[in-house]
Amino acid sequence: MSENTGISEYIGHHLTNWRVGEGFWAIHADSLAVSVILGSIFCWVFWMVARKATAGVPGGLQTFVELMVEFIDGLVKDTYPGKNPLVAPLALTIFVWVFLMNLMDLVPIDLAPETMHALGWDYFKILPTVNLNITFGLSLSVLGLIIVFSFMYKGPGGYLKEILFHPFDHWALVPFNMVLNIVELLAKPISLSLRLFGNLYAAELIFVLIAAMTLAYGVLEVFTSVGGIFLLIGQIILATIWAIFHILVVPLQAFIFMMLTIVYLSMAAEHH
């Protein structure tokens, strides 16, 4: 019973945010701080490369940034109808920022909590996308852009007509069209946020469970007992396999979030 309690506490500790404040207005300071720091690093690196870009033979970092920009720009041209100066930079920002936040899942599971505990913080989650507030905040921004794009390209009257008379162009079905379109509109940010959150939360939980395999043993007992050694070897193998697999998940989830954003904005810009 004590072993199960220790494992439960260990898992709960790693899945608990550093909270500032109480109730509805409480802030998850760890997720907010890590996401802002990663976003600042992204902006600084790309600004530095753009500032020092040369027309001659580019360096490794400039080559990487140029490839990223060209890749995202090509995707936007193939997916988004027409031209809009906001879509490609937005897609690039979403992909790199979400990728960097997801990449924090590959940091050793105990490194950040133990380091911050030594500095005086009881809880610290270094992976922002495991926090539903972060993923839902990103998706709400996308929802706002969908509405703005709909007004820009269709006008207030055109957008209202689409809500009232699409997909069924008849006055008797206006209430049904309204419910259908509102549900469709709200489903976009919800699906965006839950997809990203769910995938990263599951991956993080598996890392925590793998790390808890040797929790019943002390530091010395792991290396001096047969059971501890076997569990340690299994732990290392499982963690390595899962980390290699997760290397594919990290960019994939960022790519899906970016592509769905482009698709949603392209749908907002199209006339039915």
Backbone as JSON, one array per atom type, in Angstrom:
{
  "sequence": "MSENTGISEYIGHHLTNWRVGEGFWAIHADSLAVSVILGSIFCWVFWMVARKATAGVPGGLQTFVELMVEFIDGLVKDTYPGKNPLVAPLALTIFVWVFLMNLMDLVPIDLAPETMHALGWDYFKILPTVNLNITFGLSLSVLGLIIVFSFMYKGPGGYLKEILFHPFDHWALVPFNMVLNIVELLAKPISLSLRLFGNLYAAELIFVLIAAMTLAYGVLEVFTSVGGIFLLIGQIILATIWAIFHILVVPLQAFIFMMLTIVYLSMAAEHH",
  "N": [[0.83, -1.21, 0.0], [1.93, 1.23, 0.79], [3.85, 1.49, -1.16], [2.27, 1.83, -3.49], [1.03, 4.19, -2.81], [3.26, 5.88, -2.8], [3.99, 5.83, -5.51], [1.68, 6.93, -6.64], [1.75, 9.5, -5.54], [4.12, 10.38, -6.68], [3.51, 10.39, -9.44], [1.35, 12.21, -9.4], [2.7, 14.47, -8.49], [4.39, 15.09, -10.64], [2.55, 15.79, -12.52], [1.4, 18.09, -11.71], [0.89, 21.56, -11.77], [2.88, 24.54, -11.22], [1.31, 26.8, -9.42], [0.09, 30.12, -9.25], [-1.75, 32.15, -7.26], [-5.31, 31.78, -6.58], [-8.28, 29.84, -7.26], [-10.41, 30.75, -10.04], [-8.8, 32.67, -11.26], [-6.24, 31.78, -10.98], [-2.86, 31.33, -11.97], [-0.93, 29.29, -14.05], [2.15, 29.28, -13.6], [4.51, 28.01, -14.42], [4.04, 26.81, -16.98], [3.35, 29.1, -18.4], [5.71, 30.65, -18.17], [7.68, 29.0, -19.4], [6.65, 28.74, -22.02], [6.68, 31.43, -22.88], [9.42, 31.98, -22.73], [10.45, 30.13, -24.63], [9.13, 31.06, -26.93], [10.3, 33.6, -27.08], [12.98, 32.9, -27.54], [12.74, 31.7, -30.05], [11.87, 33.95, -31.62], [14.07, 35.65, -31.27], [16.24, 34.17, -32.38], [15.45, 33.86, -35.1], [15.22, 36.56, -35.78], [17.85, 37.4, -35.44], [19.15, 35.85, -37.39], [17.9, 36.87, -39.72], [18.82, 39.48, -39.57], [21.56, 39.22, -39.9], [21.8, 38.02, -42.32], [23.28, 36.94, -45.37], [24.06, 37.44, -48.84], [25.8, 35.78, -50.01], [27.46, 32.62, -49.62], [25.53, 30.89, -47.37], [25.54, 30.43, -43.76], [25.24, 27.57, -41.52], [23.03, 27.9, -39.74], [21.59, 29.97, -40.98], [20.95, 28.69, -43.38], [19.28, 26.65, -42.43], [17.12, 28.16, -41.38], [16.24, 29.46, -43.71], [15.41, 27.24, -45.22], [13.29, 26.37, -43.6], [11.53, 28.56, -43.8], [11.01, 28.6, -46.58], [9.83, 26.08, -46.87], [7.48, 26.26, -45.27], [6.26, 28.41, -46.57], [5.79, 27.29, -49.08], [3.89, 25.32, -48.4], [1.76, 26.94, -47.55], [1.13, 28.33, -49.91], [0.19, 26.2, -51.44], [-2.06, 25.45, -50.05], [-3.59, 27.61, -49.08], [-5.99, 29.77, -50.47], [-5.55, 32.46, -52.76], [-3.84, 35.5, -51.72], [-2.32, 36.47, -48.7], [-0.62, 38.43, -46.45], [-0.32, 37.66, -43.83], [-0.67, 34.93, -43.31], [1.44, 33.04, -43.93], [3.68, 33.88, -42.2], [2.3, 33.49, -39.77], [1.78, 30.72, -39.83], [4.41, 29.73, -39.8], [5.24, 30.68, -37.28], [3.47, 29.32, -35.55], [4.15, 26.62, -36.07], [6.94, 26.42, -35.35], [6.92, 27.38, -32.7], [5.08, 25.67, -31.33], [6.41, 23.28, -31.83], [8.83, 23.67, -30.38], [7.77, 23.85, -27.78], [6.64, 21.28, -27.53], [8.99, 19.84, -27.68], [10.09, 19.95, -25.18], [9.25, 17.75, -23.88], [11.11, 15.81, -24.15], [13.06, 16.34, -22.33], [14.77, 15.06, -19.52], [12.68, 13.42, -17.16], [12.72, 13.98, -14.41], [14.38, 16.11, -14.14], [13.7, 18.94, -14.37], [11.61, 19.27, -12.31], [13.05, 18.46, -9.94], [15.22, 20.2, -9.96], [13.96, 22.74, -9.75], [12.69, 22.31, -7.33], [14.85, 22.25, -5.61], [15.45, 24.91, -5.7], [13.37, 26.04, -4.37], [10.74, 25.8, -5.28], [7.84, 23.85, -5.17], [6.43, 22.51, -7.17], [6.78, 21.95, -10.68], [6.2, 21.98, -14.05], [7.67, 21.34, -17.05], [6.74, 21.07, -19.58], [4.79, 22.79, -21.66], [2.58, 22.21, -23.38], [1.18, 20.2, -22.2], [-0.52, 21.39, -20.61], [-3.81, 22.31, -20.56], [-4.73, 24.9, -20.65], [-2.82, 26.3, -22.13], [-2.86, 25.06, -24.71], [-5.55, 25.45, -25.36], [-5.66, 28.21, -25.28], [-4.03, 28.87, -27.49], [-5.63, 27.77, -29.53], [-7.93, 29.33, -29.27], [-6.98, 31.74, -30.2], [-6.66, 31.08, -32.89], [-9.37, 30.67, -33.5], [-10.32, 33.31, -33.21], [-8.98, 34.49, -35.39], [-10.17, 33.09, -37.49], [-12.78, 34.11, -37.44], [-12.23, 36.83, -37.93], [-11.07, 36.69, -40.51], [-13.26, 35.7, -41.91], [-15.03, 37.88, -41.81], [-13.44, 39.74, -43.16], [-13.15, 38.72, -45.81], [-15.71, 38.06, -46.64], [-17.38, 39.97, -45.74], [-19.61, 41.59, -43.35], [-22.35, 41.15, -43.98], [-22.24, 39.04, -45.84], [-21.01, 37.03, -44.33], [-22.9, 36.67, -42.31], [-25.04, 35.8, -43.87], [-24.03, 33.38, -44.75], [-23.95, 31.94, -42.34], [-26.66, 31.81, -41.76], [-27.91, 30.69, -44.03], [-26.55, 28.48, -44.95], [-25.89, 25.06, -44.69], [-28.33, 24.81, -46.0], [-30.43, 26.47, -48.1], [-32.91, 27.98, -47.22], [-35.59, 29.71, -45.7], [-37.06, 28.45, -43.67], [-35.26, 26.72, -42.53], [-33.39, 28.2, -41.21], [-32.9, 28.38, -38.3], [-31.85, 25.77, -37.85], [-29.58, 25.83, -39.53], [-28.1, 27.83, -38.23], [-27.5, 26.65, -35.71], [-26.02, 24.44, -36.62], [-23.81, 25.67, -37.92], [-22.67, 27.18, -35.86], [-21.94, 25.18, -34.03], [-20.07, 23.85, -35.65], [-18.17, 25.88, -35.92], [-17.27, 26.26, -33.26], [-16.28, 23.75, -32.75], [-13.86, 23.62, -34.02], [-11.67, 25.09, -32.59], [-11.83, 23.6, -30.22], [-11.26, 20.94, -30.99], [-8.67, 21.33, -32.0], [-7.22, 22.11, -29.68], [-7.66, 19.96, -27.87], [-6.62, 17.77, -29.28], [-3.84, 18.29, -29.47], [-3.21, 18.6, -26.73], [-4.06, 16.07, -25.68], [-2.42, 14.14, -26.99], [0.18, 14.88, -26.17], [-0.1, 14.81, -23.41], [-0.61, 12.1, -22.91], [1.81, 11.01, -23.8], [3.61, 12.2, -22.0], [2.68, 11.12, -19.6], [3.29, 8.42, -19.95], [6.1, 8.54, -19.95], [6.43, 9.32, -17.26], [5.38, 7.08, -15.93], [7.2, 5.12, -16.74], [9.5, 6.14, -15.52], [8.76, 5.71, -12.91], [9.15, 3.05, -12.41], [11.34, 2.1, -10.92], [10.87, 3.21, -8.51], [10.24, 2.09, -6.06], [12.62, 1.22, -5.05], [15.58, 2.22, -3.34], [18.26, 4.55, -4.06], [20.74, 3.23, -3.88], [19.87, 0.58, -3.65], [18.86, -0.03, -6.14], [21.1, -0.61, -7.68], [22.27, -2.66, -6.3], [20.62, -4.83, -5.93], [19.11, -7.72, -7.45], [16.54, -7.58, -8.59], [16.25, -4.78, -8.74], [18.26, -4.11, -10.57], [17.4, -5.42, -12.91], [14.96, -4.08, -13.3], [15.94, -1.5, -13.71], [17.41, -1.8, -16.09], [15.32, -2.53, -17.82], [13.83, -0.19, -17.61], [15.55, 1.72, -18.78], [15.67, 0.72, -21.41], [12.94, 0.84, -22.22], [12.44, 3.6, -21.91], [14.22, 4.66, -23.79], [13.25, 3.57, -26.21], [10.66, 4.7, -26.25], [11.32, 7.42, -26.28], [12.63, 7.65, -28.76], [10.5, 7.02, -30.47], [8.88, 9.15, -29.78], [10.22, 11.31, -30.78], [9.31, 11.49, -33.35], [6.66, 12.15, -32.89], [6.69, 14.7, -31.75], [7.41, 16.78, -33.79], [5.33, 16.1, -35.54], [2.84, 16.64, -34.28], [3.04, 19.41, -34.02], [3.1, 20.09, -36.72], [0.55, 19.18, -37.56], [-1.14, 20.87, -36.07], [-0.42, 23.34, -37.2], [-1.1, 22.93, -39.94], [-3.88, 22.45, -39.83], [-4.7, 24.91, -38.91], [-4.07, 26.55, -41.13], [-5.81, 25.39, -43.0], [-8.32, 25.91, -41.82], [-8.34, 28.72, -41.92], [-8.25, 29.08, -44.67], [-10.72, 28.02, -45.35], [-12.31, 29.93, -44.14], [-11.81, 32.06, -45.79], [-12.97, 31.4, -48.16], [-15.73, 31.6, -50.42], [-19.01, 30.43, -50.2]],
  "CA": [[0.0, 0.0, 0.0], [2.8, 2.41, 0.85], [4.5, 1.62, -2.45], [1.31, 2.4, -4.41], [0.86, 5.59, -2.43], [4.43, 6.63, -3.25], [3.89, 5.97, -6.96], [0.6, 7.89, -6.92], [2.25, 10.83, -5.21], [5.15, 10.72, -7.67], [2.82, 10.74, -10.68], [0.61, 13.45, -9.17], [3.65, 15.59, -8.37], [4.89, 15.45, -11.97], [1.46, 16.3, -13.34], [0.84, 19.27, -11.03], [1.54, 22.82, -12.18], [3.22, 25.59, -10.26], [0.18, 27.73, -9.47], [0.17, 31.42, -8.56], [-3.12, 32.61, -7.08], [-6.3, 30.77, -6.25], [-9.54, 29.88, -7.96], [-10.48, 30.92, -11.49], [-7.74, 33.55, -11.73], [-4.93, 31.18, -10.73], [-1.98, 31.27, -13.14], [0.06, 28.22, -14.09], [3.32, 30.1, -13.92], [5.55, 27.25, -15.11], [3.69, 26.71, -18.4], [3.42, 30.44, -18.98], [7.11, 31.08, -18.26], [8.4, 28.2, -20.4], [6.16, 29.08, -23.36], [7.17, 32.77, -23.22], [10.87, 31.87, -22.96], [10.66, 29.45, -25.91], [8.72, 31.99, -27.98], [11.31, 34.65, -27.18], [14.16, 32.31, -28.18], [12.4, 31.57, -31.47], [11.88, 35.28, -32.25], [15.44, 36.2, -31.25], [17.08, 33.44, -33.33], [15.05, 34.2, -36.46], [15.57, 37.97, -36.0], [19.31, 37.47, -35.57], [19.5, 35.3, -38.71], [17.46, 37.82, -40.73], [19.66, 40.68, -39.46], [22.91, 38.93, -40.35], [21.73, 37.22, -43.54], [24.19, 37.35, -46.43], [23.69, 36.97, -50.18], [26.77, 34.78, -50.42], [27.25, 31.27, -49.09], [24.98, 31.05, -46.02], [25.98, 29.52, -42.72], [24.33, 26.47, -41.22], [21.79, 28.37, -39.13], [20.83, 30.69, -42.0], [20.42, 27.69, -44.3], [18.16, 25.99, -41.77], [16.0, 29.1, -41.31], [15.73, 29.66, -45.07], [14.68, 26.03, -45.59], [12.03, 26.39, -42.86], [10.67, 29.6, -44.37], [10.58, 28.15, -47.9], [8.95, 24.93, -46.69], [6.17, 26.74, -44.79], [5.69, 29.25, -47.62], [5.26, 26.4, -50.1], [2.66, 24.71, -47.89], [0.71, 27.95, -47.54], [0.74, 28.58, -51.31], [-0.57, 25.04, -51.94], [-3.26, 25.21, -49.25], [-4.41, 28.81, -48.86], [-6.35, 30.44, -51.73], [-5.25, 33.89, -52.8], [-2.64, 35.98, -51.04], [-2.49, 37.2, -47.46], [0.73, 38.52, -45.87], [-0.29, 37.19, -42.44], [-0.85, 33.49, -43.14], [2.72, 32.32, -43.91], [4.36, 34.1, -40.92], [1.53, 32.86, -38.71], [2.02, 29.27, -39.9], [5.78, 29.51, -39.34], [5.28, 30.91, -35.84], [2.76, 28.23, -34.89], [4.9, 25.37, -36.17], [8.18, 26.45, -34.56], [6.62, 27.57, -31.28], [4.51, 24.43, -30.81], [7.48, 22.28, -31.87], [9.73, 23.9, -29.25], [7.08, 23.47, -26.55], [6.57, 19.82, -27.5], [10.34, 19.29, -27.52], [10.39, 19.88, -23.75], [8.88, 16.43, -23.38], [12.3, 14.96, -24.2], [13.91, 16.66, -21.19], [14.61, 14.03, -18.49], [11.43, 13.67, -16.46], [12.94, 14.49, -13.05], [15.36, 17.19, -14.13], [13.1, 20.24, -14.06], [11.0, 19.33, -10.97], [14.04, 18.39, -8.87], [16.0, 21.45, -9.98], [13.14, 23.82, -9.21], [12.45, 22.01, -5.91], [16.04, 22.69, -4.89], [15.43, 26.38, -5.67], [12.3, 26.5, -3.51], [9.41, 25.58, -5.86], [7.4, 22.47, -4.94], [5.95, 21.91, -8.41], [7.19, 22.61, -11.92], [6.04, 21.19, -15.28], [8.42, 22.04, -18.09], [6.08, 20.84, -20.87], [3.61, 23.66, -21.69], [1.44, 21.69, -24.13], [0.42, 19.29, -21.35], [-1.46, 22.27, -19.91], [-4.93, 22.6, -21.45], [-4.85, 26.36, -20.78], [-1.92, 26.73, -23.21], [-3.36, 24.6, -26.0], [-6.84, 26.1, -25.64], [-5.37, 29.61, -25.59], [-3.59, 28.91, -28.88], [-6.76, 27.5, -30.42], [-8.83, 30.48, -29.24], [-6.4, 32.73, -31.12], [-7.04, 30.63, -34.23], [-10.8, 30.96, -33.64], [-10.45, 34.74, -33.47], [-8.54, 34.76, -36.76], [-11.19, 32.55, -38.39], [-13.88, 35.08, -37.48], [-11.72, 38.04, -38.59], [-10.93, 36.38, -41.94], [-14.61, 35.58, -42.48], [-15.53, 39.24, -42.0], [-12.62, 40.42, -44.16], [-13.33, 38.22, -47.17], [-17.12, 37.91, -47.0], [-18.15, 41.1, -45.25], [-20.58, 41.21, -42.31], [-23.56, 40.6, -44.57], [-21.95, 37.75, -46.45], [-20.76, 36.05, -43.28], [-24.19, 36.38, -41.67], [-25.83, 35.0, -44.81], [-23.48, 32.02, -44.74], [-24.37, 31.29, -41.1], [-28.11, 31.59, -41.75], [-28.44, 29.97, -45.2], [-25.66, 27.4, -45.39], [-25.89, 24.51, -46.06], [-29.67, 24.73, -46.59], [-30.84, 27.82, -48.49], [-34.36, 28.12, -47.07], [-35.91, 30.44, -44.48], [-37.56, 27.55, -42.63], [-34.15, 25.98, -41.94], [-32.42, 29.14, -40.64], [-32.44, 27.95, -36.95], [-31.02, 24.58, -37.98], [-28.3, 26.26, -40.09], [-27.38, 28.56, -37.19], [-26.96, 25.68, -34.75], [-25.01, 23.63, -37.31], [-22.61, 26.46, -38.19], [-22.04, 27.56, -34.58], [-21.27, 23.97, -33.53], [-18.9, 23.63, -36.49], [-17.18, 26.91, -35.6], [-16.71, 26.01, -31.93], [-15.59, 22.46, -32.75], [-12.5, 23.79, -34.54], [-10.67, 25.3, -31.52], [-11.87, 22.52, -29.24], [-10.52, 19.79, -31.53], [-7.26, 21.71, -32.07], [-6.61, 22.11, -28.35], [-7.7, 18.63, -27.26], [-5.73, 16.87, -30.0], [-2.48, 18.56, -29.04], [-3.12, 18.29, -25.3], [-4.21, 14.64, -25.43], [-1.25, 13.4, -27.45], [1.35, 15.19, -25.33], [-0.38, 14.35, -22.04], [-0.41, 10.65, -22.9], [3.25, 10.75, -23.91], [4.24, 12.59, -20.74], [2.27, 10.15, -18.58], [4.06, 7.19, -20.17], [7.44, 8.82, -19.43], [6.36, 9.31, -15.8], [5.19, 5.69, -15.5], [8.49, 4.43, -16.93], [10.4, 6.61, -14.47], [8.3, 5.21, -11.6], [9.39, 1.62, -12.3], [12.32, 1.82, -9.87], [10.59, 4.1, -7.39], [10.18, 1.32, -4.81], [13.98, 0.96, -4.61], [16.42, 3.36, -3.06], [19.3, 4.78, -5.08], [21.74, 2.17, -3.79], [19.23, -0.71, -3.84], [18.68, -0.28, -7.58], [22.33, -1.17, -8.23], [22.78, -3.77, -5.47], [19.67, -5.94, -5.9], [18.86, -8.3, -8.77], [15.31, -6.99, -9.11], [16.49, -3.38, -9.08], [19.08, -4.04, -11.79], [16.54, -5.79, -14.04], [14.02, -2.98, -13.53], [16.69, -0.37, -14.26], [17.7, -2.09, -17.5], [14.05, -2.4, -18.54], [13.47, 1.23, -17.62], [16.38, 2.4, -19.78], [15.25, 0.27, -22.74], [11.62, 1.39, -22.53], [12.55, 5.06, -22.06], [14.9, 4.93, -25.06], [12.31, 3.27, -27.31], [9.59, 5.68, -26.26], [11.89, 8.71, -26.68], [12.85, 7.6, -30.21], [9.19, 7.14, -31.1], [8.32, 10.47, -29.5], [10.89, 12.26, -31.67], [8.42, 11.65, -34.5], [5.4, 12.76, -32.44], [6.91, 16.11, -31.45], [7.15, 17.64, -34.96], [4.07, 15.76, -36.19], [1.74, 17.37, -33.65], [3.19, 20.82, -34.41], [2.71, 20.18, -38.13], [-0.91, 19.04, -37.65], [-1.74, 22.11, -35.56], [-0.19, 24.38, -38.2], [-1.86, 22.66, -41.17], [-5.3, 22.66, -39.57], [-4.89, 26.36, -38.84], [-4.1, 27.05, -42.5], [-7.04, 24.89, -43.63], [-9.45, 26.66, -41.26], [-8.3, 30.08, -42.44], [-8.61, 29.01, -46.08], [-12.17, 27.84, -45.39], [-12.92, 31.21, -43.78], [-11.63, 32.99, -46.89], [-13.7, 30.94, -49.34], [-17.16, 31.93, -50.53], [-19.86, 29.28, -50.53]],
  "C": [[0.87, 1.26, 0.0], [3.51, 2.64, -0.47], [3.56, 2.27, -3.45], [1.07, 3.86, -4.11], [2.02, 6.43, -2.92], [4.4, 6.85, -4.75], [2.82, 6.98, -7.33], [1.05, 9.32, -6.64], [3.28, 11.29, -6.23], [4.51, 11.17, -8.98], [2.08, 12.06, -10.53], [1.53, 14.66, -9.09], [4.13, 16.04, -9.74], [3.81, 16.01, -12.89], [0.78, 17.51, -12.72], [1.62, 20.52, -11.42], [1.92, 23.67, -10.98], [2.17, 26.69, -10.4], [0.49, 29.0, -8.67], [-1.24, 31.96, -8.46], [-4.05, 31.45, -6.8], [-7.53, 30.93, -7.13], [-9.4, 30.07, -9.46], [-9.3, 31.71, -12.03], [-6.34, 33.02, -11.42], [-4.14, 31.07, -12.04], [-1.03, 30.08, -13.0], [1.37, 28.83, -14.57], [4.39, 29.33, -14.67], [5.27, 27.15, -16.61], [3.81, 28.06, -19.09], [4.86, 30.88, -19.18], [7.86, 30.33, -19.35], [7.95, 28.56, -21.81], [6.65, 30.45, -23.8], [8.66, 32.73, -23.52], [11.15, 31.22, -24.31], [10.25, 30.34, -27.08], [9.73, 33.1, -28.18], [12.58, 34.15, -27.86], [13.93, 32.18, -29.68], [12.48, 32.91, -32.19], [13.3, 35.83, -32.33], [16.32, 35.51, -32.28], [16.73, 33.83, -34.76], [15.37, 35.67, -36.78], [17.07, 38.12, -36.22], [19.75, 36.96, -36.94], [19.11, 36.27, -39.82], [18.36, 39.06, -40.74], [21.05, 40.44, -40.04], [22.93, 38.11, -41.65], [22.63, 37.8, -44.62], [23.71, 36.76, -47.75], [24.65, 35.91, -50.68], [26.43, 33.41, -49.89], [26.75, 31.38, -47.66], [25.59, 30.06, -45.05], [24.93, 28.46, -42.45], [22.99, 26.94, -40.67], [20.94, 29.13, -40.15], [20.22, 29.73, -43.01], [19.2, 27.01, -43.72], [16.93, 26.9, -41.74], [15.39, 29.32, -42.69], [14.93, 28.44, -45.54], [13.32, 25.98, -44.89], [11.05, 27.37, -43.49], [10.14, 29.15, -45.74], [9.6, 26.98, -47.81], [7.55, 25.38, -46.27], [5.5, 27.58, -45.87], [5.1, 28.4, -48.74], [3.96, 25.73, -49.67], [1.5, 25.7, -47.92], [0.22, 28.23, -48.96], [-0.11, 27.43, -51.86], [-1.92, 24.89, -51.24], [-4.18, 26.42, -49.19], [-4.73, 29.49, -50.19], [-6.03, 31.93, -51.67], [-3.97, 34.22, -52.06], [-3.03, 36.74, -49.77], [-1.14, 37.24, -46.75], [0.82, 37.97, -44.45], [-0.17, 35.68, -42.33], [0.49, 32.76, -43.03], [3.51, 32.6, -42.63], [3.64, 33.48, -39.74], [1.78, 31.36, -38.67], [3.42, 28.93, -39.4], [5.88, 29.65, -37.83], [4.63, 29.76, -35.08], [3.6, 26.96, -34.9], [6.13, 25.37, -35.26], [7.89, 26.55, -33.07], [6.06, 26.3, -30.67], [5.56, 23.32, -30.81], [8.42, 22.43, -30.68], [9.06, 23.53, -27.93], [6.97, 21.96, -26.43], [7.93, 19.18, -27.21], [10.73, 19.18, -26.05], [10.03, 18.53, -23.15], [10.06, 15.47, -23.4], [13.31, 15.31, -23.12], [13.71, 15.56, -20.14], [13.53, 14.39, -17.47], [11.62, 14.3, -15.09], [13.82, 15.73, -13.0], [14.76, 18.52, -13.7], [12.45, 20.27, -12.68], [12.02, 19.31, -9.83], [14.88, 19.66, -8.8], [15.22, 22.59, -9.35], [12.81, 23.59, -7.74], [13.65, 22.45, -5.06], [16.1, 24.22, -4.77], [14.25, 26.93, -4.87], [10.89, 26.34, -4.05], [9.02, 24.12, -5.69], [7.01, 21.77, -6.23], [6.49, 22.69, -9.6], [7.06, 21.63, -13.07], [6.69, 21.96, -16.42], [7.76, 21.93, -19.45], [4.79, 21.66, -20.96], [2.39, 23.04, -22.35], [0.71, 20.57, -23.4], [-0.61, 20.08, -20.54], [-2.57, 22.67, -20.89], [-5.14, 24.1, -21.64], [-3.99, 26.88, -21.94], [-2.49, 26.32, -24.56], [-4.69, 25.26, -26.36], [-6.65, 27.58, -25.93], [-4.89, 29.78, -27.02], [-4.76, 28.72, -29.84], [-7.78, 28.63, -30.41], [-8.3, 31.61, -30.13], [-6.74, 32.38, -32.57], [-8.51, 30.91, -34.49], [-11.03, 32.44, -33.93], [-10.05, 35.1, -34.88], [-9.54, 34.23, -37.78], [-12.33, 33.55, -38.55], [-13.44, 36.35, -38.2], [-11.61, 37.82, -40.09], [-12.29, 36.28, -42.6], [-15.21, 36.96, -42.74], [-14.76, 39.96, -43.1], [-13.0, 40.01, -45.58], [-14.8, 38.17, -47.59], [-17.95, 39.12, -46.61], [-19.13, 40.66, -44.18], [-21.84, 40.57, -42.87], [-23.35, 39.22, -45.15], [-21.72, 36.66, -45.41], [-22.06, 35.67, -42.57], [-25.06, 35.51, -42.57], [-25.34, 33.55, -44.84], [-23.94, 31.26, -43.49], [-25.85, 30.91, -41.16], [-28.59, 30.67, -42.86], [-27.49, 28.91, -45.75], [-25.69, 26.3, -44.33], [-27.26, 24.49, -46.75], [-30.22, 26.13, -46.83], [-32.37, 27.95, -48.45], [-34.64, 28.77, -45.71], [-36.34, 29.51, -43.35], [-36.44, 26.82, -41.89], [-33.08, 26.89, -41.36], [-31.98, 28.73, -39.23], [-31.52, 26.73, -37.0], [-29.64, 24.95, -38.53], [-27.45, 26.98, -39.04], [-26.73, 27.6, -36.2], [-25.83, 24.88, -35.38], [-23.72, 24.4, -37.5], [-21.9, 26.88, -36.9], [-21.31, 26.37, -33.97], [-20.0, 23.69, -34.33], [-17.78, 24.62, -36.16], [-16.5, 26.62, -34.27], [-15.93, 24.69, -31.88], [-14.14, 22.6, -33.21], [-11.48, 24.07, -33.44], [-10.67, 24.19, -30.49], [-11.06, 21.32, -29.72], [-9.03, 20.09, -31.62], [-6.59, 21.56, -30.71], [-6.56, 20.71, -27.75], [-6.78, 17.65, -27.96], [-4.29, 17.06, -29.53], [-2.28, 18.18, -27.58], [-3.14, 16.79, -25.05], [-2.99, 13.84, -25.83], [-0.05, 13.63, -26.55], [1.14, 14.73, -23.89], [-0.15, 12.85, -21.93], [1.08, 10.3, -22.96], [3.97, 11.08, -22.61], [3.91, 11.58, -19.64], [3.04, 8.84, -18.72], [5.5, 7.37, -19.68], [7.45, 8.76, -17.91], [6.22, 7.88, -15.28], [6.48, 4.88, -15.67], [9.47, 4.84, -15.84], [10.03, 6.07, -13.11], [8.59, 3.73, -11.41], [10.33, 1.27, -11.16], [12.07, 2.65, -8.62], [10.59, 3.36, -6.05], [11.57, 1.03, -4.25], [14.68, 2.28, -4.26], [17.5, 3.48, -4.13], [20.33, 3.66, -5.06], [21.12, 0.8, -4.07], [19.04, -1.05, -5.31], [19.89, -0.99, -8.15], [22.85, -2.38, -7.46], [21.84, -4.96, -5.4], [19.4, -6.42, -7.33], [17.61, -7.68, -9.4], [15.5, -5.54, -9.53], [17.27, -3.24, -10.37], [18.23, -4.36, -13.02], [15.54, -4.67, -14.36], [14.72, -1.77, -14.15], [17.0, -0.58, -15.73], [16.43, -1.96, -18.34], [13.61, -0.96, -18.65], [14.25, 1.99, -18.7], [15.95, 2.02, -21.2], [13.92, 0.89, -23.14], [11.68, 2.9, -22.75], [13.21, 5.42, -23.38], [13.97, 4.7, -26.24], [11.23, 4.33, -27.4], [10.1, 7.06, -26.69], [12.13, 8.76, -28.18], [11.54, 7.74, -30.95], [8.65, 8.56, -30.94], [9.01, 11.57, -30.3], [10.05, 12.51, -32.91], [7.13, 12.38, -34.11], [5.55, 14.26, -32.26], [6.7, 17.01, -32.67], [5.81, 17.36, -35.63], [2.9, 16.54, -35.6], [1.82, 18.87, -33.95], [2.75, 21.03, -35.85], [1.2, 20.1, -38.29], [-1.6, 20.31, -37.17], [-1.6, 23.24, -36.58], [-1.06, 24.17, -39.44], [-3.35, 22.87, -40.96], [-5.62, 24.16, -39.46], [-4.98, 26.96, -40.24], [-5.4, 26.64, -43.2], [-8.25, 25.67, -43.12], [-9.49, 28.09, -41.79], [-8.66, 30.11, -43.93], [-10.12, 28.81, -46.24], [-12.89, 29.14, -45.06], [-12.84, 32.21, -44.93], [-12.41, 32.61, -48.14], [-15.15, 31.36, -49.26], [-17.93, 30.69, -50.9], [-20.85, 29.69, -51.62]]
}
